Amino acid sequence: MLEVDKKSEEIYFKEELIKECEKLPNKIKISLEKGKSINKDWNNSNKLNSIINDCINIEKNINDINLINEAIKKYKNYNDSDFEFYIKDEDEINLFLEKIKNIGCLTADGNENSLLENSLIITKKEEVELINSWISKNKHIKYKLLYRATRDGDTLNDYHSKCDNASPILVIGKTPKGYIFGGYTTINLSYDKYNNKYESDNEAFVFSLNQKKKFAPKDNSRSIGFIRGYCIIFGNGSNSLQIENDILTSKKHWSNPNGSYGNNLNLTENQEFSISELEVFHINF
């Protein structure tokens, strides 16, 4: 649209300048020729008045020339200028394009598909629909981004300042090798740096998006926890999915393939793994 607007403006501007420039030479020529006869017609009041008017017109024409020269100068500057849009983060561009693709998409039950608002990890419609089906098969789900490690900071305090006292929440992580995993809980927990907290949540689960599977806890008594030095834990102790402090710089995040949520989970490439991004969403039904 900018290019079309620019082109039409160029053509219109050029035509107007040409029209004005074509008029001026004849106007000035006529005025100067009349001016040459000023000496012999000095005593002829009628001709003198006409010549004076012509002289005034010459001055006006010179002003017109100056205005046109200014317009030409501006036109050249305008014509040489570049029109560019700058979006600092390439991920934002990709996210925007994915959202455009998903406008008007419908889920199987005919409701509008709720994208994970502003997620840089999950942007495909089919992935969102899969997670929706894991959380609830008959409720319309809306997601609100509470926390992103690359945006809000990756320390323990950064995480808890955004995520505490929110429920239910969906936690989504991504490893540098492209494994996408996470967990869901309806429990509202606030972090206590002096005490460990475990809760039972019969709706909690962990998932692997690469496997397209979710896993419910085998031992529901400690399905979710906030533990000293950790952001969040799904499961019991070492038999769990653990997101540790210093999310993006730590390599100690732990996923036990034979833990509290079942055997052979393989949520990530290894039991101990790094995270390139972590997002937490608050869910409304």
C-alpha positions, 0 to 999 in steps of 0.5 A: 500500500505504501508503494502504491501511495508513493508511486501515485504521489510521485506521478501527481507531483510530477504532473503538477510541477510540469504544468506550473513550469510550462506556464512560467517561461511565457509569462516572464517572456511577455512581461520582459518584452513589455518592460523594454518599451518603458522608456518610449511609453513613459509619458503614456499613462495607460501603457505605463500602468500596464507596464508597472503591472507587468513588472509586478507580475514578473516579481510574482512569477519569480516568487512562483519560481522559488516556490516551485524550486522548493517543491522540486527540492522536497520532491527529490528528497521525498523520492529518494527516501526509503519506507521501512518498518522496523520490528525489533524482534523477529519472533514478534513478526512470526507470531503476528503472521501465525495469528493472521493465519489462525483468524477465523479458525474453528475448533471441532465444537464450532467455537472460536479457537483461543490462541495462546496469547503472545506465546513464542513457543506454541503458535500453531492452531493444532497444538493449541487445540491439543492442549485445549483437549487435555485441559477440558473437552467441553469448556471454552478456554482463554489464555493470558500470558503471565510470564516469559523468561526472556521478557520478564527475567529468569530468576526465582524472584522474577518467576514468582513475582508474576506467577504466584497466586494465579490458578489455574496455570499452564507452564510451557518450556522449550529446550535449545533442541526444540523439545516442548514440554510443560505442565498444568495445575489448578492449585493456587500456590504462593512461594515461601522461601522458608517452607516447601509446599506440596499439594494434591491436584487430580486435574494436574498433568505434564505433557510432551508436545513432541510426543503429543501426549499428556501424563497424569500423576500416579501419586496424586498426593504430591502432584504439584509443589513449590520448593525452596530454590525452584520455580515449580515442581510437578511431582514428588522430589526427584520423581518429577519435572523440576524447573529450577532457579536461573531458568535460562542459564541453569542446566539443572532442570530435571525430568525423570522419565520414570517419575511421579507422572508415569514411566518413559515420559521422555519430556525432553532430550535428557533427564537433565536439560537446559531451557531456551524459553519458559512461559506461564499462562493464566487460564480462564474458562 
